[in-house]
């Protein structure tokens, strides 16, 4: 993951996030709402030099509502999974802000509306884990924007299950966990990208149409 930011009346952060390809897949969900899997899974994170999502998030007192654009087209902000991520990030931000003597934290724009613009440099919904890259990138961008700490894989997972694996590079394990609230269903890096330097993955795009 990588990010850049700008300071002005409008606070902006831009981030890129990688695609991951499962080598041990998860086979269903024990809780579809929280996106909790029935088994552990393992993936390899691909280089962002070839495939990535790029997301810009901004807050401003002049914004009147949350809005989102995907690949240049405005989409509904009312998506349940998207709202779950926004709610959790704002909750963590408020928790850090309350009672803080740190000037930067005390002025966090937690109550301001957010605009989100995300694009992929590869076909969306074509079997290349665009939702994983997109949600990982979105969550990372928002946590940078609102100075949210802690494990962000648990937030990304609530947007798209495999997104929790895209917040890390190399080989990544998504633990199924056992807690009902999903607090222990998180991603952990098993090995860095240097673990298997000879590994190559060939991606052939035959069609840019969405999966049917």
N, C-alpha and C positions, 0 to 999 in steps of 0.2 A: 504494500500500500504506500502511496505517496500523496503529499498534499501541499498546497500553497494557500496563502491568505492575503487579504487586503484590509487595511484599516481605514475607515471613513465613517460617515454617518450610517452608511449601509455596510454591515459587516459581511464579508464574503469568504468562503473557503471552497477551493477546488481540489478534488481528489481523483485518483485513478485506482481501479481495483481489478484484480485478476480473475480469470476463469479457473475453475478446478475440475478435474476429471476423476470420477470415482474409480478406484481399483478394487475396492470392496464396497458394494452398494448397500444401502439400507432398503429393507423390503417391507415398507408399510409404516403406518403411524399408530402408536398406542393412544395418542391424543391428537386428533387432527387440528383442534383449535390452537393448541400451544406448539404444534409441530414437534411432537416427541416421538422418536423412532422406536421400533421394536427391537433394533439391534444396533451395535456399533458399526461405524463405517470408516473407511480410509480413502483419502484422495491425494492426488498430486496436483500442486498448483502450477499453472503454466506461466511462462514469461509474459510480462506486460508489453514486451517489445512487439509481439504479434497480436495478441488478443487482450482487450481490456474494456472496462466500462469507465466513463469519465463523468463525474457528477460535480456540479456547482450548486452550493446551497447559500442562501443569503437571508439575513434578517434586517428589517428596517421598521422604524416607527411609522413610516408612510404606507406600509403594506396593510391592507384591510382584511385579508384572508389568506390562509394557506393555499398554495397552488403548486402544481407539478406539471412539467413537460417531459415527455419521453420521446427521444429521437425527433425532436422538433414539433411534436404534436401535444397539445394540452390534454391531459387525462384527468379523470375524477380523483380528487384528493380523498374521497370517502372509502377507498379500498381498505377493508378490514385489517389486512396484514400491515399495510403502510401506517394506518392509524395506531396500531399496537406499538410499532417501533417509535413513532413520534411521541406517543404518550409516555413510554418508558424513559426515553431520553430526557424529556422535559421533567419527569418526576425526579430523575437523578440530578438534574441541573438545579432544581428547586432545593433539593436536600443539601447540596453543596453550598448553595447561596445563603440559606437560612442561618443566621447567627455568625456568618463569616466576617472576620475583621479585615480580610484581604480585599483591597479596593477593586482589583480586577474581578474577583468573584462576586462582590456585592453589587456590581453594575451589569451582571450578565443579563442579556435581553430575553429572558425566559418567557416573558408574556407577549413578545412581539411575534407577528406572523412570519412564516417561513415560505420562501419560494425555492423550488427545487428544479434543476434542469439536468437531465441525464441522457447520455448518448452512448451507444455501443459502436465499436469499430468492426463489428461482425454481425451477421444476421440474428435478429431477435426471435426467440421461440422456435429455433430451428435445431434444438438438441445440443447446443453449445453452452449450456448453463448460464444463459444471459441473466436470469433472475438471481442466481448466486452471486455473480459479479456485481450486478446492479445493487442489490440490497447490502452486500458487504461494503461497497463503495459509499452508498448513502449513509449507512450507520456510522462509518468512520468519519465521513465529512461532517455530519451533525455533531458527533462527539468532539471534534476539533473546534467546531463553531461555538459550541456551548460549554466547552472545557469540562466535559464529562469524563470521569475516569472509570477504572474497574474493567472487568472482563466484558468486552463488547460482543463476543461471539454469541452470548446468550440473547442479546438483542437482535443481532442479525438473523439468528435462527428463527425468530418469530415472524420475520418477513418472508424468508425462503429457507427451508431446512438446510440445504447444502451451502447456503451463504455463510454459515458459521465457519466453514472450512476455508472460505476465500479470504478471511481476515488475516491468514498466515501464509507464509511461503513454504516451499518444500513439500514434505509428506505430512499430512495432517489427519489426526484421529478425531472423529466426532463421537463422543461418548453418549450412549443412550440415556444414562442416568437412571435413577430410581425414584427421585422425589416427585410427588404429584404436581408441584408447581413448576417443574422443569428447571429448577435452579442449578442442578448438577448435570444437565444435558448441555455440555460445552465442548468446544474444540480445543485440542492440544497439539502442538507441533511434535511430531515423532522424529523428524530429521530435517535438516536444512536442505536448501536447493543444491548444495555442494555434495550431498551424500551419494548421488549417482550422476556424475557429470556427463557420462556418455549417453544418458537417456534422451531419446528424441520422440516426440509425438507428432504424427502427421495428421493434419486436419484438412480434409478436402470438402470444400463447400460446393455441393452440386446444385443447390437451389437456395434462394434467399426467401422463399415462401415459408410461412409459419407452419409448424407441424399440424397435421389434421387429426 
